[in-house]
Amino acid sequence: MDLVPASIVDKIVALHPISNDGNQDLMMWLPPPPDGTFSVASAYSFLVGFHDIPRSHLAEVIWSWKDSDHCPRCPLTKTALHACRDCPLAHAMWKSLFQIDDSHHFFSMDLPSWCRLNLQCSKIIIGVVWNLVFGIAEDSLWQCRNILIFENTDTDLPPLLHEIAAKCRSIAKGLKGSIQALFRSTQPNNLIIRWVFPDFDWIKLNMDGAFSSSKSLAARGGVVRDHHGAFIFAFS
């Protein structure tokens, strides 16, 4: 009991049991595993009805996939930094995008420092700020890695670069104008909007309305509260 806050204990105690008939528990997921134990896979199959629907080949590969300590593209040991930067495809991609060579400190930093460098960089690449290009490139690179693992299909560098450039142009177009200015803003609006109590023995009526010019429809509503904030009545 000392490990669980009292407020959480009270919420658990307040829950009504599903049944009070005293019957024994029944196994509700089908088909049951061979050893009769519950598993995430068996519960998921029951919920989505996969026991009646044949799985696709990709689903079979994903559920039966066993991870390896080695990179699927090269014989080196797999690490997060290797997958994100040092794997041959990733290495070539970053050199091409950032226009750097192997001696650049970009390839010698540890993972936290490397992430900070890229997320704080404001250099313009492909007409887009670099930290946005960095996120899009990492996402595209991870998709290529999954395709290689689960579909045994590798990706060449030129199509990957074209894909990244197209995504960057599309997202940059969507971020133009007020939305782009909003993302660049460093001074958020800290205005606090709240309901203010009326004076003693007074009541307060708050009303609002809306009009749709395209549909020629209007609506209004209001709520009345006393000086304690207690609800009296509302209308719409």
C-alpha positions as CSV (number, residue, x, y, z in Angstrom):
1,M,0.0,0.0,0.0
2,D,2.9,2.3,0.7
3,L,4.0,2.1,-3.0
4,V,0.6,3.4,-4.3
5,P,-0.7,6.9,-3.6
6,A,-3.8,7.0,-1.5
7,S,-5.7,8.8,-4.2
8,I,-5.0,6.0,-6.6
9,V,-6.1,3.4,-4.1
10,D,-9.4,5.2,-3.6
11,K,-10.0,5.2,-7.3
12,I,-9.3,1.4,-7.5
13,V,-11.6,0.7,-4.5
14,A,-14.4,2.8,-6.1
15,L,-14.4,0.6,-9.3
16,H,-17.4,-1.7,-9.5
17,P,-16.6,-5.4,-10.2
18,I,-17.7,-6.7,-13.6
19,S,-19.7,-9.4,-12.0
20,N,-20.9,-10.4,-8.5
21,D,-22.1,-13.8,-9.3
22,G,-19.0,-15.5,-7.8
23,N,-18.4,-17.7,-10.9
24,Q,-14.9,-18.7,-11.9
25,D,-12.9,-16.6,-14.4
26,L,-13.1,-17.7,-18.1
27,M,-10.5,-17.5,-20.8
28,M,-11.9,-14.9,-23.3
29,W,-9.2,-14.7,-26.0
30,L,-9.4,-17.0,-28.9
31,P,-7.7,-19.1,-30.1
32,P,-5.9,-19.7,-26.8
33,P,-2.1,-20.1,-26.9
34,P,-0.8,-23.7,-26.7
35,D,0.3,-23.3,-23.1
36,G,-2.9,-21.4,-22.1
37,T,-1.1,-18.2,-21.1
38,F,-2.2,-14.7,-22.0
39,S,-0.1,-12.8,-24.5
40,V,-0.3,-9.4,-26.3
41,A,-0.4,-11.2,-29.7
42,S,-3.3,-13.5,-28.7
43,A,-5.3,-10.6,-27.3
44,Y,-4.7,-8.5,-30.4
45,S,-5.8,-11.3,-32.6
46,F,-9.0,-11.7,-30.6
47,L,-9.8,-7.9,-30.7
48,V,-9.3,-7.5,-34.4
49,G,-10.6,-10.9,-35.5
50,F,-7.3,-12.1,-37.0
51,H,-8.3,-15.6,-36.1
52,D,-10.8,-15.4,-39.0
53,I,-8.7,-13.3,-41.4
54,P,-5.5,-14.7,-43.0
55,R,-2.5,-12.5,-42.3
56,S,-0.5,-10.9,-45.0
57,H,3.0,-12.0,-45.7
58,L,4.4,-8.8,-44.2
59,A,2.4,-9.3,-41.0
60,E,3.9,-12.9,-40.7
61,V,7.4,-11.5,-41.1
62,I,6.8,-8.8,-38.5
63,W,5.4,-11.1,-35.9
64,S,8.1,-13.7,-36.4
65,W,11.0,-11.3,-36.9
66,K,14.0,-11.9,-34.6
67,D,16.2,-8.8,-34.1
68,S,20.0,-9.0,-34.7
69,D,22.9,-7.3,-33.2
70,H,24.3,-6.5,-36.7
71,C,23.3,-3.9,-39.2
72,P,21.1,-5.4,-42.0
73,R,23.1,-3.5,-44.6
74,C,26.7,-4.0,-43.3
75,P,28.5,-6.4,-40.9
76,L,29.1,-3.8,-38.2
77,T,27.4,-3.9,-34.8
78,K,24.1,-2.1,-34.8
79,T,23.7,1.0,-32.6
80,A,21.3,3.9,-32.7
81,L,24.1,6.2,-34.0
82,H,25.1,3.6,-36.7
83,A,21.6,3.3,-37.9
84,C,21.0,7.1,-38.0
85,R,24.4,8.3,-39.3
86,D,27.2,5.8,-39.9
87,C,25.6,3.0,-41.9
88,P,26.8,3.3,-45.6
89,L,23.5,4.6,-47.0
90,A,23.0,7.0,-44.1
91,H,26.6,8.2,-44.4
92,A,26.3,8.9,-48.1
93,M,23.0,10.6,-47.6
94,W,24.3,13.1,-45.0
95,K,27.4,13.8,-47.1
96,S,25.2,14.7,-50.0
97,L,22.6,16.7,-48.1
98,F,25.0,18.7,-45.9
99,Q,27.7,19.0,-48.6
100,I,30.5,17.8,-46.3
101,D,33.3,15.2,-46.4
102,D,34.4,12.4,-44.1
103,S,36.7,14.6,-42.1
104,H,33.9,16.9,-40.9
105,H,33.1,16.8,-37.2
106,F,29.5,15.9,-38.1
107,F,30.7,12.3,-38.3
108,S,32.7,12.2,-35.1
109,M,30.2,13.4,-32.5
110,D,28.4,11.3,-29.9
111,L,24.7,10.8,-30.4
112,P,23.3,13.5,-28.0
113,S,25.7,16.1,-29.3
114,W,25.0,15.1,-32.9
115,C,21.2,15.4,-32.4
116,R,21.6,18.9,-30.7
117,L,23.8,20.1,-33.5
118,N,21.3,19.2,-36.2
119,L,18.1,20.3,-34.3
120,Q,19.6,23.7,-33.5
121,C,21.1,24.3,-37.0
122,S,19.4,27.1,-39.0
123,K,21.4,26.6,-42.2
124,I,19.2,26.6,-45.4
125,I,19.4,23.3,-47.4
126,I,17.1,22.6,-50.4
127,G,15.4,25.9,-49.6
128,V,14.4,24.7,-46.1
129,V,15.9,25.2,-42.7
130,W,18.3,22.3,-41.8
131,N,16.6,21.1,-38.6
132,L,13.4,20.4,-40.7
133,V,15.5,18.6,-43.4
134,F,17.2,16.6,-40.7
135,G,13.9,15.3,-39.3
136,I,12.5,14.4,-42.7
137,A,15.8,12.7,-43.8
138,E,15.8,10.6,-40.6
139,D,12.2,9.5,-41.2
140,S,12.9,8.6,-44.8
141,L,16.1,6.7,-43.8
142,W,14.2,4.7,-41.1
143,Q,11.5,3.8,-43.7
144,C,14.3,2.5,-46.0
145,R,15.7,0.4,-43.2
146,N,12.3,-1.2,-42.4
147,I,11.8,-2.0,-46.1
148,L,15.2,-3.7,-46.2
149,I,14.5,-5.7,-43.0
150,F,10.9,-6.7,-43.7
151,E,10.8,-6.8,-47.5
152,N,14.4,-7.6,-48.3
153,T,14.5,-4.6,-50.7
154,D,17.4,-2.1,-50.5
155,T,17.2,1.5,-51.5
156,D,19.6,3.4,-53.7
157,L,20.9,6.9,-52.7
158,P,19.5,8.9,-55.7
159,P,15.8,7.9,-55.2
160,L,16.2,8.5,-51.4
161,L,17.6,12.1,-52.0
162,H,14.8,12.8,-54.5
163,E,12.2,11.7,-51.9
164,I,13.7,13.8,-49.2
165,A,13.8,16.9,-51.4
166,A,10.2,16.4,-52.5
167,K,9.0,16.1,-48.9
168,C,11.0,19.1,-47.8
169,R,9.5,21.3,-50.6
170,S,6.0,20.1,-49.8
171,I,6.2,20.7,-46.1
172,A,8.0,24.1,-46.6
173,K,5.1,25.1,-48.9
174,G,2.6,24.2,-46.2
175,L,4.5,26.1,-43.5
176,K,4.5,29.4,-45.4
177,G,2.7,32.5,-44.1
178,S,1.2,32.6,-40.7
179,I,1.8,28.9,-39.8
180,Q,5.5,29.3,-40.5
181,A,5.6,32.5,-38.4
182,L,3.9,30.7,-35.6
183,F,6.6,27.9,-35.6
184,R,9.3,30.6,-35.5
185,S,7.7,32.5,-32.6
186,T,9.7,32.4,-29.4
187,Q,7.2,34.4,-27.3
188,P,4.1,32.3,-26.6
189,N,0.9,34.0,-25.6
190,N,0.7,33.7,-21.8
191,L,-2.7,35.4,-21.4
192,I,-4.9,33.5,-18.9
193,I,-8.6,33.5,-19.7
194,R,-10.9,32.6,-16.8
195,W,-14.4,33.1,-15.4
196,V,-14.7,35.9,-12.8
197,F,-17.1,35.6,-9.9
198,P,-19.9,38.3,-9.8
199,D,-20.3,40.5,-6.7
200,F,-22.1,39.2,-3.6
201,D,-25.8,38.4,-4.2
202,W,-25.4,39.0,-7.9
203,I,-25.8,36.5,-10.7
204,K,-23.8,36.5,-14.0
205,L,-25.0,35.7,-17.5
206,N,-22.4,34.7,-20.0
207,M,-23.6,34.5,-23.7
208,D,-22.0,33.7,-27.0
209,G,-23.1,33.2,-30.6
210,A,-21.9,32.2,-34.0
211,F,-23.0,32.7,-37.6
212,S,-22.2,30.8,-40.8
213,S,-22.4,33.1,-43.8
214,S,-22.1,30.1,-46.2
215,K,-25.1,28.3,-44.7
216,S,-27.0,31.4,-43.4
217,L,-27.4,29.7,-40.0
218,A,-26.9,31.3,-36.6
219,A,-26.8,29.9,-33.0
220,R,-26.5,31.4,-29.5
221,G,-26.4,30.2,-26.0
222,G,-25.8,31.3,-22.4
223,V,-25.3,30.1,-18.9
224,V,-26.2,31.7,-15.6
225,R,-24.3,31.3,-12.3
226,D,-24.5,32.9,-8.8
227,H,-21.8,34.7,-6.9
228,H,-20.5,31.3,-5.7
229,G,-20.1,30.1,-9.2
230,A,-23.0,27.6,-8.8
231,F,-24.9,26.7,-11.9
232,I,-28.5,28.1,-12.1
233,F,-29.7,27.5,-15.6
234,A,-28.6,27.6,-19.3
235,F,-30.2,28.0,-22.7
236,S,-29.4,27.7,-26.3
